[in-house]
Structures are given as C-alpha cells and as structure tokens.
Amino acid sequence: MLLITGATGALGRLVTSSPLLADRSDVVVGTRNPGPGQRRIDFDDPASLDFTSVHTLLMISAGAAEDDVVIARHDAVITAAEKAGVRRVVYTSLSGDGDHLTYALAHRWTERRLRTSSLDWTVLRNGLYAEFLAAVAAPGPDGTIAAPLGEGRLAAVARADLAEAAVRVALDPAAHAGRTYELVGEVALGGAELAAAVGGSYEPGTLAATRAAITAAGQALPFQVPMLLSTYSAIQGGFLDGSGVPVGHLRTLLGREPRPALDVYAAAVGAQPAR
C-alpha cells in the first residue's frame, strides 16, 4: 500500500489527483480532516499516525511553521513509520541551493533523520514553485514588479511537474532508493523576464521597504516575515538560480521537458484577482 500525506495542501492535491493514480486500489490518502475513503493522518497528533499495512509512504512536508514544530511533526511521522514496519519513504524536501533560506533547516534535519532511520528513503529536493513566484513577485496595479529581486534569478518550477515526479517515484520506490534528486527549473527567471511576460516593467525595491510593507499589511505571521525576506535575499544574491545544483533530474523523472516556468508564472498572475 502507498499512503500519501498532506493531501489537502497545494502540492498534495495535485499528487492525489494525478492520472497516474487513477483506479489504483493500493493507494490511500492521508489528511488531517479525511473524507470518505481517506485516512486521518495529523502530524500534530501522533496517535493518528497509523501506517498499518503501508509499504511506501509519500511524506509531503508538513508546511510552514516554526522549525521546532516542523521537526517535531516530521520526527513523529518517521518514528511511526519505523514502528509500523513501513519499508520506504519518499520525502518532499527543499532544493540544495536553498540552504540560505530560513526554512531550510527543518528540511535538512528531516533528511538526516531519514538517513539514520531503518527506512529506505528517497529525497525529492523541490525548487521553489513558479506559482509562489507569482505571489511574491506579482505586478502591481500599474504593471510594475517591485519585488526586491535585484539582478538575481530563480530556477522556479511548475508545481504540477513536482507532483508528477513525486507520484512516479512513489509508484516505483525501489528504483530510487537512497537517491536525492534536485528538482529545479532549467531556465532561471529574473525580474525583467517576469515583467516582459506580463507586459509590465521591473523596478526592484529594497529589502527594507519590502519588510515594512509585509509587516504593515499584517497578513504574515511573525515567523513568516524573515522567511519571505530570506527568499528575496537569496534570489538577489544568486543562490537560487540553479547553478549550485545538478539540473536535469526533473526532466529525467518526468521523461519529458518540464513545463516552462515563465508560462506558469504568467498564467498564475493572470488568475489572480484584480487589485
């Protein structure tokens, strides 16, 4: 049996709706609030982590929270998997060029925990989503992109491609045991390209101005502010352009060319409500 966690998240929904899983009776969906035919899997409730009869666990990261919370969640899942006799775990991590990001630590801790576990593991180091880029570098009402990207570039990747890659690996985990895949975009995007794709202009702001704007909006939790600023800073510094990790793993897993991240960005921006 293959069990997929995090089924209600943005990545999880794409994973569980994959055509590759259609009509598979050996796949179970795990989520905090399960629907019919699903299993309750709540990372914050160790008693719910029932992995009975599970052979392979596709462990989608527990999401944004303080490091100690994410680490506790992931440790509980891995410990429960070990106790239940799960054979293999496929984990969605963060790309290797993301070590400068404030949210990298919990991912690297989880990778280390898996390597010292009794489980066969595969790590999928996902690049940042093109859809996420559409949120943090969206054009304003006049078409101007003011995100503080500087002259940096981001090797963004379509979330749907990462979901497909995860499913392909989880359906044939033995072929990928002990492997770490860097799943970043093949073409890094800068502010000028983003602006051209949406018919706007690029006038990057400063990190200080961006921090003030995020704080004033009052929509980000306190720990999310440094997360966002570290993302901008890492892009500015050239640490997320894909040059520090192998490129091509995603194409290999998909068996085709990845979706153009610029097209995904433009479509996501176009789908956003007018401001």
C-alpha positions, 0 to 999 in steps of 0.5 A: 500500500502507498499512503500519501500525506498532506493531501489537502495542501497545494502540492498534495492535491495535485499528487492525489489527483494525478492520472497516474493514480487513477483506479489504483486500489493500493493507494490511500490518502492521508489528511488531517480532516479525511473524507470518505475513503481517506485516512486521518493522518495529523502530524500534530497528533501522533496517535493518528499516525497509523501506517498499518499495512503501508509499504511506501509512504509519500511524506509531503512536508508538513508546511510552514511553521516554526522549525521546532514544530516542523521537526517535531511533526516530521520526527513523529511521522518517521518514528511511526513509520519505523514502528509500523514496519513501513519499508520506504519513504519518499520525502518532499524536501527543499532544493540544495541551493536553498540552504540560505533560506530560513526554512531550510533547516527543518528540511535538512534535519528531516533528511538526516533523520531519514538517513539514520532511520531503518527506512529506505528513503528517497529525497525529492529536493523541490525548487521553489514553485513558479506559482509562489513566484507569482505571489511574491513577485506579482505586478502591481496595479500599474504593471510594475514588479517591485519585488526586491529581486535585484539582478538575481534569478530563480530556477522556479518550477511548475508545481504540477511537474513536482507532483508528477515526479513525486507520484512516479517515484512513489509508484516505483520506490525501489528504483530510487532508493537512497537517491536525492534528486534536485528538482529545479527549473532549467531556465532561471527567471529574473525580474525583467523576464517576469515583467516582459511576460506580463507586459509590465516593467521591473523596478526592484525595491529594497529589502527594507521597504519590502519588510515594512510593507509585509509587516504593515499589511499584517497578513504574515505571521511573525515567523513568516516575515524573515522567511519571505525576506530570506527568499528575496535575499537569496534570489538577489544574491544568486543562490537560487538560480540553479547553478549550485545544483545538478539540473536535469533530474526533473526532466529525467523523472518526468521523461519529458521537458518540464513545463516552462516556468515563465508560462506558469508564472504568467498564467498564475498572475493572470488568475489572480484577482484584480487589485 
